[in-house]
Amino acid sequence: MSASKFRTGLVLAAVAISALSTSACLNRGANRPRLAYEERPVEALYNTGYQRVQARRWADAVDYFQEVERQHPYSEWSRRAILMQIYAYYQDNHYQEAIAAADRFIALFPGNPSAPYAFYMKAICNFEQITDVGRDQGYALAALDGLREVARRYPGTPYAIDATVKMDMVNDQLAGKEMAIGRYYQRNNQPLAAINRYKTVIDNPAYQRTSHTPEALYRLVEINLVLGLKEEAMRNGSVLGFNYPGSPWYAEAYALLTEEGATPEVAPTAQRESWLRRLIPG
């Protein structure tokens, strides 16, 4: 998954709705002093914070929204201010602070109509920190848990729809991690350990629709031929040919099996479009 981040329309739209409905904590480092306490009308504090958001002065915006919370902790304005803190922290790439603000909102207002946004933002903050498959996948696992929670709690909502798409992306990432480990074991002459990783990709229903399944089947053909398990290699090759006859991985598997005198019944075909390309052209 690319390290570059994108800002979904859901993030901005939900906050904008919250802000428009108004008609009008955490300190980020020792070098940034907190606003001096001065009792001011809540509308003035909130609107100043919102103006800072519009100016993309995220840290300043958070200061004013925190002041709304501090001076008017049990008001409707405080609820809205927490939502705006989530958004400002997120835009400023302060993911942990955004998650903490989302957790605070969920704890204080679990049944509020804006709770789906808080759950969604927790998942998105982890999603945007996912790194390449060569590193620890803690953020990917946390994102997957959060996205599943959104889809489970709020089915049919735009948040759930977007979460479902992103779950497929995270599963592809996690399957890619299994493949990377499997290749490592295979290169280092640990075939049984490699087989276990490849079978995880094939047997896990969440990974079966990912882009890594054809390669996993091919790798099993490759390893089983090396181990002299021709029947097992043929079985994996048949599964690969039946499901992905146009895949380059099947063409490779077909060639290997043919060299071993175990020509599969299904011949490779011209490469077909992947399910992902059919779903999202281009």
N, C-alpha and C positions, 0 to 999 in steps of 0.2 A: 504494500500500500504506500502510496506517495506520502512523503513527509509534509508536502505542502498542504495547507488547510483551505477549506472553503466554508463560507458562511451560508447556511441554508436559509431559505425564505421563511421557514417556520420560526426560526429564532427571532428574526426582526419583526415579523408580523405579530407574534404573540405579545411582544413587549410594546409595540406601537399601539395595539388595541388597549393594553393596560394603561398606557400613558394617556391616550386620548380620553379614556373614561374618567380621568381625573378632572378633565376640563381645565385644565390649567396647563463587640464586633471586633471586624478584623482590621488591625493596623498594618499597612504594607511597608514595613521596614522602619528602622529606628531613625532614619534620616528624613522621614516625612512626618512632620508634626500634625497632630489632629487639629481640626478646626476648634478655635477657642469657643467655649460655650457662651452663647448669646441667645437669649430667648427671642425667637422670631416666629411669626405666623407660619404654620405648617405649610400652607400653600406656597409661601415665598421660598421656603427651604426646598420643597419638592420641585417647584418650577425652575429654580436655579440649577438643581441637579439635572433636570431634564434638558435645560439649555446647554449644559456641559456635555451631555450625551450627544446632542445634535452637532456640537462643535468637535466631537470625537475626543474630548478631554476626559478620558475614562476615569483616571485616578481622581480628578477633581469631582467628577460626578458621584463617585462612590462616597467621597467625604460628605457631600450634602445628603445623600440618601441615608448614610449612617446617622447623620445628625437628626434626620426625621425620626429614625428608630429610637434614638436616645431620648429625644425630647417628647415624643408622642408614641410610646411603646405599644399602647393598646388600641390605637386608632386604625381606621381603614387606610390612612395614609402610610402607616408603618408597613402594612401588608404589601402595598404597591411599591414601597421603597425597597423591600427585600427583593422583589422581582426585578427591579431595575438594577440592583446590585449584581444579581446573577448575570444579567446581560452585559453590564459594564465590565465586570471582571472577565467574562468570557471574551469580549472583544479586545481586552487588553492582554489576552493570553495568560491570565492568572487563573489557571484551571482549578487548582486546589481551593482557592478562595471562592470561586464560583460554585464548586461542589459543596463547600461548607455552607454557603448562603442558601443553596437549594435544599440541603438537609435541614437547615433551620426553618425554612418555609414549610417543608413537609411536616416537620414536628409540630409547628404551631398551627398550621391550617391544612390538615390532611384531607378534609372533605371539600376544600375550596375549588371552584371551577378552574383555577389556575394551577392546581396541583399537577395536572398532566405535563404542563410546561416545565415545572421543577424537576420531575422525574426524567423527562426527555433531555433536559440540559445536563443532568448528571451523566447520562449515557454519552451525550455528544462530547462532553469534556474529556472523557476517557477515549472515545473514538478518535478524536483528533490528535491524541498523543501516541497512537499506535506507531511502532517503529518497524523496521524491516525484519524479515524472518530470521535474520542472524542474531537477533537480540531477544531478551526476555519478553514474553508475550503477556505480561501482567495486565497492561492496559487493554489489550485485546480481550482478555477474559473478563475484565471488569466491564468493558463496553458491552460485551455480549450479554452478561447478566442484566445490565441496565436496560438494554434494548428489549430483551425478553420481558422484563417487568413492564415496560411501557406497552408492548403489544398485548400482554395478558390483562393488564388493568383497564386499558382504554381501546378495545377493539373497534375498528371502524373509523377511528379518528385520524386526522392527517398525521398526528404524531405516530400512531401505530403503523400506518402505511409506510411512512419514511423509515421507521425502526425496522420493519420487515426487510426492506431493501438493504439497509445497512447490515442487518444480521447476515445476509448472504455474503456481503463483502468481508465481514469479520471471519465467517467460517472459511472463506477462501484463504484468508490470511493464516488461520490456524492450521488448515490443511497443508498450506505451503511450508509451515514450520515442521510438520511431521515429515514432509518430503525431504526437506533440507537435512534433517537428522538421519533419515533413512539413507540418503545418498552418502552421508559421512560414514555411516557404518559399512555400507557396501564398498566404498573406496578402501576402507581399512580392514577388509577381509573378515567382517563380522556379519555373515549373511543372515543368521537367524534373527539378530537384533534388527537388521534392515527389514526383513520380512514383516516383523511385528509392526513397524512403523507404516509400511505400505498397506498392510491389512487394516490398520486403523483408518486410513483414508477411504478404503473401499467399503468397510463394514459400518462406519459411522453414518447414519442417515443424513446428518447435517452436512457431511463432507461429500456425499455422493454426487451432488449437483455442481460441485466446484470444478474449476478448470484443471485440477490436479489428478482427477480420477483416471483418465486415460494413461497418464505416465505411470501412476502407481501400478496399474495392471501390466503395463509393459515391463516395469522393473521386476515384477514377480515372474514374468516369463523369463527374463534374462537370468535372474538368480537361480530359478529352479532348473534351467538348462545347465548352468554351471555345476549345480549339485547333482546332476544326473536324474532329476525327477521330471522325466519327459512328460508323463501323463498330467502332472500338476501344471506344468508349463503350458501344455496344450489346453487344459481347462481354462486357465486364465486368459490365454490367447483367444479362445472361443468367446468368452465373455466380452473381451475387448472388441473383437470383430463384430459381435452382434449389436453392441451398443454404440460403437464408434467406428464404423467401417471406413469413414472418410478421414479419420485422424492420422496424422503422420506417425503417431506412436504405434498405430496398428500396422501401418506399412512396414515399420521396423520390426515389429514382432512377427509379422508374416514372413519376412525374409529370414529371420533367425530360425523359426520353426521349420521352414522349408529346407534350410541347410541341414537340419537334423533329421530330415526325412519325415516330418510330421506336418505336412502341408494342411493348413486349416481349410474347412469347407467354404468359408466366406472369403472371397478375394477382396483386397482393398478397393475402395471406390474413390472417385474424385472427392476431395475434401468438401464437406458440407459446412454451412454456417453453424457456429456454436449456438447453444440456447441463449447465451448472454447477448450475442450479436443480434439474434432474432428479436430479443426482448428490447434491446437498446441499440437501434441501428447506428453504425458509425462509432 
